[in-house]
Amino acid sequence: VQLVESGGGLVHPGGSLRLSCAASGFSFSNYAMKWYRQAPGKEREWVAGIGDGARAGDVAGMYADSVKGRFTVSRDNAKNTLYLQMNSLKPEDTAVYYCNTYIYKNYWGQGIQVTVSS
């Protein structure tokens, strides 16, 4: 299992970024996927998740209250890629963002830095 995040960077408050997570080594379309983040000095926290799409409603994303209405999680099973569209970014969104899946154990990407600062 390999998960590789991309798309991070520095953005001004109110700006947008789209993170991508390229997945390989497993049947991507069969598994739910999640985004987490970890800010300096804080524990890693769940941000958003999306089902595998096998059941109606599974592709609807689920979100932490802190990002609801600003972030959108999606997936392209044909490209084995998970996305996180982040709009109206705030300084408190600054963190390392990780994609995650659980297949008998947790698998994590290497993380990608997102910095929101003026």
Helices and strands as residue ranges (DSSP letters): E 2-6, E 9-11, E 17-24, G 28-30, E 33-38, E 45-50, E 62-63, E 71-76, E 81-86, G 91-93, E 95-102, E 106-108, E 112-116
